[in-house]
Amino acid sequence: MRRLIPVIPATFVTLFYIFPVLTLFRRALTVQAFRDIAASEALANIAWFTLWQAVMSTVLTVAIGIAPAYVLARFSFAGRRLATALITVPFVLPTVVVGAAFSSIFNVRDSVWAVIGAHMFFNLAVVVRPLADAWSQLPRQVGYASQTLGSSPIATMRRVTIPLLRGPLIASASIVFLFSFTSFGVARLLGGPSHSTIEVEVWRQASQLGNVGTGAALSAVQLMVLATLGWWSARSARRYSPRLIRSPIDSRQPARSSCQHAAVASVCAGSIVLVAVPIWALINRSLRTGARPLLAWRALFGFNVSAGVTPTTVAAIQGLKHALLNSLSIAAAAVTISLVVGVLAAISIARGAIVLDVLMMAPLATSAVSIGLGFIISFDAAPVDWRASWWLIPIGHALIGVPFVVRGSLPILRSIDPRQRYAAATLGASPLRVWRSIDGHRIIRPVITAAGFVAIISLGEFGAASVLSRSSNETLPIVLARLIARPVPILHAAGYAMAGMLAIVATAIVVGIEFARPHPHPKNKTHHHA
């Protein structure tokens, strides 16, 4: 029985990730396909814009993220957990929500700076959280020694702190670049036709123009770029990680000087503004329906709004509700699949299946549109003609969600002393009871946390659903994007209202997850000091 545990996750990732990716490469890697790409000036411009905006987004996000990372790493203050949660919220917001928010704030579409701004908003947590964790491990004495020798605080930061944090900085910057380079929802909603990314062009070629070969070739080029980036990032992180000096004690201290209080206040205020402004902008736009500002909200909640509303508009709003139900059912299926596959994978990896660990993480480095396109071209003939199957969408979402389950469960499983299992087995407990009583109850909290993240990701996923969905099973992001682009005021407002509700739900889930995390035990701190 124990040997069968890795079979389910291995089969899952082989059938729904390795096979589609290999099929994608097999069909795309033709001389003619790459000749067509190389000969197209339009595709060359799209590739250049994709690279340029990803570099700009990465540089600006890292530059802005250093200050809040420093404050969260060095200072202990009331509201620190809330500030951390609020900084995390943008990362899990659906791309269609962020696109709608930035469109309403700046009242502009087809803008490169709107695209870059949205990427900075999305990816700030990718820089702040890991960098703050690494920074908190650096003893303060390192900086004090440098300043004692005559270095200014800025020189100390440039010559001492940044080199020590080079590994986490490279890793964070690589992830920001990856997400910006594979941007789909933000680029599609804010970039317009003149600022299209490779990911948007893959979708357009495959779904809109029917050029599956060109779309597959572009997707293969993108995957090769991302694979090269992943190799370089991992190599650089290993090279610079040994320079990280781990502090034996908690380096966070209360703010003392006026400058430190100002820094803490700025981070707290900035965290609130970061989340509150987009949500406020969505709610404000949802009220713009002329003389009846609550008309869109009344329509969404089923009140009688027939006066002055056309049957077509009523049908469109009913379609929005139907899409919400579709998304909820897909999210439930994605969460279920992610938990089963992720927990079994974590158990196997904790017992030494290192290759499975790499395979489970691989989908995070692959764009959602590429995964969807891989499904379309792989499962297109009997006996696996599944292209019109509704369950391909939750499978695609689960591929992205499984790594969250694995990463949440794995450290807990590895920390359990094997002698506890041996003792329980010696006392006559069955293998299932041993796992349930020793391992199972310890991973409940991280599994619930991962389930919340997977649900948010599934509700807002835009790329794979754009390729795989049909008119009968359209997801909420697809319908929202269409309504927000409509000139009809009530439909426009209804789209913003639903986007605002999604943003509020995502914020509540992330804040709840952050506060559900256990506080460090006081005795642990005393022990470390001792």
N, C-alpha and C positions, 0 to 999 in steps of 0.2 A: 504493500500500500504506500509505503514511504517513497518508493521509487517512482510511483505514478504522479506524485505531487507536481514535479516540474513539467509534466507532459502537457497539462492544460495551458499554462502561460506560453510554453515553447510553441505549441501548435497554434495558439492565437496569434502570436507575433509573426510566425512563419507564414501563415495563410493570409493574414490581413495587412502585413507590412512588407516582409522580405519579398514575397512573391509579387505583389503589385509594383514595388520599386524596381525589381529586376525586369519585370515585363515592360515597365516604362522605359528603362534604359535600352532594352533589346529593340523596342520599336522606334526609339528616338535616335539611337546612335547610327545614323546612316549618313553617308557623305552628302547626299542631296539635301537632307534636312538642314545640315549645318551650312551648306552653300546658300540655301535660301535665307537663313538668318544673317549670314555675313554680307549678303548682297542687299539686304534691306536697310535703307538709311533710317526709316522710321523705327525699326527694332533696335538699331544702334543707338538712336537718341533715347529710347526707353531704357536701355541698359545703362547708359551714362547717367541719366537722371536717377535711376534706382540706386546706383553706387554713390552718386554725389549727395543725395538727400540722406542716405544711410550714414555716411561719414559725418555730415553736419549734425544730424540728430544725435549721433553717439558723442561727439565732442561736446556739444552743448549740454546734454544730459549729465555727463560725467562732471563737467564744470559746475553745474548747478547743484549736483548731489553731494559734493564734498562737504559743504557747510552743515547741512542737516545731519549728515553721517557723523561729523565730528561732535556735534552737540549731543546726539543720542548715544554716542560711544563714551563720552567723557563725563556727562552730568546725570545725576539722579534727581528727578523732580516729579512733583505731582502732575499727573496727566501724561506721563511719558508713554504709557501703554496706548492711550488714546491717540497720541500724536503718531506713534508707530503704525497703528491700525489705519488711521486716515491717510497716511502716506502710501499705504499698501492698496487702498481702495481703487485708485485709478488703474492699477495693473490688472484687476479682475473685472473691470467694467466692460460690458460688450462693446465691440468696436463701433457698432451702429449708434450706441448711446453717446460715445465720445464724439463721433462724427457729427451727430445731431447737435450736441452741446457746443462744439466749436463753430459750427455753422450758424447757430443762433447768437453766440457771443460776438463773433466778428462780422456776422451778416454777410458772409462771402463764401463762395465756392470757387473751385478752380484756382487755388492759391498754393504755391509751394510752401510759403511760410505757415499757412494753416496746417499743412501736412506735417511739417517739422515740429510745430508747436504741439500738435496732438501726439506725436511720437515722444516728445519730451515728457508730456503729461502722463502718458501710458507707462513709460519705462523708468520713471524716477525711483520707484521702489526697488528696481533691479540693481540700481547703484547704491542706494542708501542703506538697505537692510544688510546685505553681505559685507559692505564696507564698514558699517558701524560695528558689526560683530567682530570683524578682524581688528579694527581700531581699538576696541575695548580690551583686546588681549595684549596690547603694547603697554609696558610699564611706563608710567609718567617719568621715571628717572632717566629714560633715554633722552627725552626732550630737555629735561633740566640740565643734564650733563652738557648738552650742546650749547645751551644758552649761557651756562657758567663759563664756557670757553670763549664767549663773546659773540655768539651768533644771535641774530635777531629772530623773533618768532617766525617771520616769513622765510628766512634762510634755513631755520631749523625744519620748517615744513618741507622746503624744497630739497634739502640735502639729507635729511634723516628720515622723516616720517613717510614721505611719498615713496622713497626707495624700499622701505620696509613693507609698504602696502602695495608694491608693484604687482604681486601675484593676484590678489583680490581685485585690483583695479583692471588688470588685463582681462580677467574672467568676466567681470561685470560689463566692461566695454564690449567684449565679444558678444555677449548675450543681447545687449542693446542693439548692436549692429545687426545681429541675426534677425531680431524682431522687426527692425526698421527695413532691412533689405527685403524681407518677405512680406511686407505690409500689403494687405489686401483691402480690408474694410475701410480704413482711414483714407488710403489713396483713392479708392473707388468713390467714396462719399465727398471728399474734400478736394482731391486733386483734379477731378474732371478729365476730359479727354486729352488735354495738353500736358498733364503731369501724371501720366500713367506709369506704374511700376511693372516689373517683369511678372509679378504675381497676378496683377490685374490683366495683363496681356495674355497670360496663359489661360485664364478664365474666358477672356473674350474670344481668343482663337478657337478654343475647344467647344465652348457652349454657345456662343453667339454666331460665329462664322463657320463652324463645323470643321475647322482645320485641326483635327486632333493630332496629326503628325507634327505640325508646327508647334502646337501647345506642348506636346510631349518633349520635343527637342528643347524648347525654352526651359521647361521644367527640369530636364536633365542637366542643362548648363547651370541652372540655379543650384541644383543639388551638389554639383561638383564644386562650385564656389563655396557653398556652406561646409562641405566636407573638408576642404582645404582650410577654411577658417577654424573649424573645430579641431583639426590636427594641430595647427599653429597655436591655438589658445591653450589646449591641453599641454603641449610641450612647454610653452612659456610659463604656465601656472606651476608645473612641476619644477621648472628651473628656478623660479623666484620664491616658491613657498618656503624653502628652508630658511629664508631670511626673516620670516615672521617670528618674532620673539613673543612667547606666550607668558603673560603675566600670571603669577601664582595667586593673585588676589583680584577681587573685583575693582577695576580701576575707575569706576564711576563714583563721583563725589558731588555733593550739593554745590550749586553755583554760589560764589561768594562775592566777587567784584560786580560793579555795575555793568561792565561789559559782558560778563558771563550771564547775568540776569537778562540783559538785552538779547543775547544770543538765544537763550532758552525761550524767551517770550516771542522772538521772531519765528522760531521753528514751530511753536504751538499755534501762533496766529496763521502762519503760512500753511500749516496742515489743514486748519479749518477752512481757510479760503480755497485751498486746492480742491476740496470736495464740495464745498457749499456753492461756489460760483457756478460750476457747470450744472448742478442740480437746480439751482435757482433759475438759470437761463432756460432750462428745459420747461420748468413749470410756467415761467413767464410767457414763453412762446405758445404753450398749450392753452393759454387764456385769450389769445388773439383770434377771436371769432366774431368780431364786430360788436353788435349791441348785446349779445348773449355770451359773456365770457366763459361761463361754465358749461356751454353747450357740448363741447367735446367730452368732458368728464361725465356729464349726464348720459351721453350716448354710450360711453364705455361701460358704465355701471347699470345699463339696462333701463334707464328712465325713458319716459315717452317724450321723444324729441321730434315727432313727425312734422310739426309745424315748421314750414320753411326748409325742410330737408328733403332732398330728392331720394327716390327709391334706390338709385345707384349709390348714393352716399351711404345710406343705411346698409346696403349689401356689402360695401367696402369695409365698414366698421365691424359688421358681423364676420367678415373674413379675417379681420385682425384678431378677434376673439378666438376664432377657429385656429389661427396660427399659434396663439398662446397655448391652447390646449395641446396642439401638436408638439410644441416645444417642451411642455411639461412632461408629456409621455416619453418623448425622446430623451429628456434629461434623466427621468427615472430609470429608463433602460440603460443609459450610459453609466449612471452611478452603480447600478447593480453589476454590470459587466466589469467595470473598473475595480470594484471591491473584490469580486471573486478572483479575477485574474491577478490583481495587484497583491492581495494577501498571499495567495499561493506562490507567486513569484518571490515575494519577500521572504517567505519560509525557505524556499529553495536557495535563494542567494545567501541567506544567513547560514545555510549548511554547506556553502562552498561553491555554488553554481555561479561563478564570476562571469562567464560568457553570457548568461541570461541577464545579468545586471546591465551589461552593455546594450543588449538587444532591447531591453525594456525602455532604456533612455533614448534610443535612436529616434523614435517618432518626434521628440521635441525639437530635433534639429531638421525636421522636414516640414515644409509648409503644408498647411491644411488643404490648399488647392491642389498641390501635387498628390497628396494622399487621395483626395477625391477623384482626380484624373486617373490615378493608378487603379482605383476600383473600377472605373468606367471601362478602361481598355483591357483589364485583366479578367473581369467577370462578365464577358460579353458573348459567350457561346456556351451551348449546352455541354455538360450538365451543370455548369455554374453560370448560367445567364441570370445574374442577380441585379442587373443595372436598375431595374424599376422597383427593387425591393426596398421598403421603408426602413428596414433594420440596418441597412448599410450606413445610414447617418449616425445612429448611436454607436455603431462599431467604430466609425471614424472618430467620434468624440471620445470613446473609451481609450483609443490609442493614445490620445493626448492626456487623458485623465489617469491612466495606470501609473505613470511615473510619480505622480503626486502621492498615490497610495503606497507605492514602494518606498519612496523617500521618507514618508511619515512613519512607516511601520518598521523599516529595517534597523534603525539605530536601537529601538526598543528590543527587538528580537536578539540583536547581537549582544546586548548588555546583560541578558539573562544567564546566570551561572548554570552550565549544563548539569551540575550536580543536583540541582533542584529537580530536574526531570528524572534523573536516575533514581533519586530517592522516592519520588512518587511512583515510578514504575516498580521499584522494589516492594513497595507497600501494596501492590496488586492493582493499581490503576491501569486502565486500558490506554493505548496510545492516544485515542481521541480525548479521553478525560484528562490525560496529562497535559495535552495541548490546551484544552479549554480552561483548565484551572490555573495553569502557570503562564502560558503565553497569551491566551485569548483575552483575559480581562485586562492585561497590561496594554494591549494595542487598541482597546476600544476608543479611547480619546483621540489618538492620531488618525484612526480610521474614520471617525465621525468628522474630524477636521478636513481630511482629504475628501470625504463625500461632499462637504459643503463647497469646496473649491471646484470639484468636478461638476456639480450642479450649476454653478455660476458659469463655468467655461462652456458647458453644453448649451445653456440658455442663450448665450451671446455669440456662439460660434457662427461665423459668416462665410468662411472660405469653402470648406468641404461641402456645407449645405448648399451653397450656390451652384456647385457642380452636380450634386446628387439629388437635390429635391425636385419634385414634380409639382404641378399645380394642385394636386390633391393632398400633398403633405408638406407644403411650404412651411418653413419655420418662421418664428417671430422676427428675427433680424431681417430676413428677406422682405417680408411684408412692410416692416417699419421703413426700410430704405425706400421702398416704392411710394409709401404714403407721404413721407417727408418731401419727396421730390414732386408731389402733385400740387398744382396751383389752387386746388379747392381749399378754402380756409379751414373748414371743419375737419377735413381729412388730414391736413397739415397739422392742425392742433391736436387731433387724436393721436397721431404718430408721436408728437412730442410728449403728450401726456403719458403714453405707454412707456416711452423711453425714460421719462422721469421716474415712473414707478419701478422700472428695472434698476435704475441707479440707486434708489432708496433701499430696495431689497438687498442689492449687492453690498451696499455700505453696512447695513444691519448685520449681514452674515459675517463680513470680515471683522467688524468690531466685536461681535460675539465670540468669534474664534480666537481673537487676540486676548480677550479677557478670560477665556476658558483655559488658556495655558497656565500651568501651575507656576506660582512664584517660587523663586529660589528659597530654600529652607534656611532660616537663620542659623541653624546649627551647622549647616554646610559651610556658611561663610566663616563661622568661628573656627571650624576645623581647618579651613584653608589658611586663616591668619595664624593659627597655631603652627 
